[in-house]
Structure formats: structure tokens, C-alpha cells
Amino acid sequence: MSDLHKKLKALRREQKIDLAAIEKRTKINLEYLKAIENGKFEVLPSPYIRLFLKAYCVEIGADPVDVMRQMNILLGAKEPKDLPIEAEEIPVQENGEPGEGTEPIAMDHHPHEMRSDWFKGAAMIVLLIFSIYIVKQIVSEQSPQFSGNNAGVESAVKPITDFELINDYVLDKTNTWSLEVDPPYQAKIVSQKAQVWFRTETDSALPIEKILHEHQQDNFRFVERFDILINPT
């Protein structure tokens, strides 16, 4: 088995692989590669002997498993055998009590102190549950108030139907402008009141109803037609 390194060197030369090329690919120092081929494995860092040898074998096309087996035999490495664990005998007297060789287990805390700690922990848990219950009660009482206020604000803004527009409103005035721009056109609606309801129709799209709050805005794009109906009250 002592000629393992010679076989590896011969295989590398047969494959026409240069040590410098192996060094470049594996990042293993050239001196370590030469030590492998010279059989001076003690030169290699002991934690990396098998790692370097395995990488070297892969580069030259050798079987890493077989080479590692021969390497273990060469270095006299043997797998440690499992040693039987002797059972430790505990001396027990005939009456079932520990013998003289056993020592009583010392308690870290007095039973009274342990009972006191338990009561303190239980009290903290009860206090935490009670606090959570109180918070939930407060939140549940406030939620209907807020929802009721919001409902009142929302109900203050009512949409206008086409029937109401025709029967309940009269035409006040009309304005006509000429826009010297090319389509598509853009329109922007900015709310200056608390809430503004409006309905829009752009080109052939279906009508869309929406509510804008104060300082909110919405943008629209159209090509031929843009109708808007607004109810700010």
C-alpha cells in the first residue's frame, strides 16, 4: 500500500493533467499537491488531509472512495469500537431504602417557598386575564359609538337619481368651452368639503358612483364623452 502515491502520480501523468491546473481549480497549494504525490502526507495540515486527497482524486479521475480506504490503511486509521457501558449499581437495603453510599437529594427550595411562588404566579395570571377582559369591554363600548358616528356622516351624503334630477331640479345655467387639445382628455375632481358624492360616465363605460372626503381627489381619462353628476350636501 506504500506505493499509493506513485499510482496517483502515474494516473495524473497518464491523464496529462498538470499540477498547476489542479492548483488553480482546487485552490490547494502546489506544495501540498507535490507532497501527496511524494507520499509525504504528514506535510499536509492534518484536518485537511482527506479533503485535499479527495479533491486531488476527483481532478485526476481516480476513485475517491477506494483511495480513501487505502489511505486509512496506510495511516493505520481504525474505526473506534463501541465500548460497552457498565451498568452502575445503586446499593439498596432490604427494606427498599437507599444504602449508606447514596446521598439524599437536596431540595433547592423549601416547600413553603414553592407554595408561595405558585400562589404569586397564579395571581399574576388572574390579573392578566382580568386586564384583558377590561380592555375588551372598553373597546366594545367605543366601537358602536364610532360606527354610529360614521353611519351618520355617510347618511348625510345621498346619491341623486335620474328621476330626481329630472323632476326635482331645474336648469340653472350652461357653459360651453372649446378645448384646443387632442384626445385622450383628462379630468380631475378635488373635494373641498367633508364629503362629496358624484357619478361619472366616460365614453361607453358604465356609470360609476363614488364619495370623496375632504382634500381627496380622483382622475379620469376619456376620448369623446365625460358626464358627471355631483351632490356635495
Secondary structure, DSSP 8 states (H G I E B T S, - for coil): -TTHHHHHHHHHHHTT--HHHHHHHH---HHHHHHHHTT-GGGS-GGGHHHHHHHHHHHHT--HHHHHHHHHHHHT---------------B-TTSSB-TT------SS-HHHHHHHHHHHHHHHHHHHHHHHHHHHHHHHHHHHHHHHHHHHHHHS----HHHHHHH--------------SSEEEEEE--SSEEEEEEEETTS--EEEEEETT-EEEEEESS-EEEEEE--
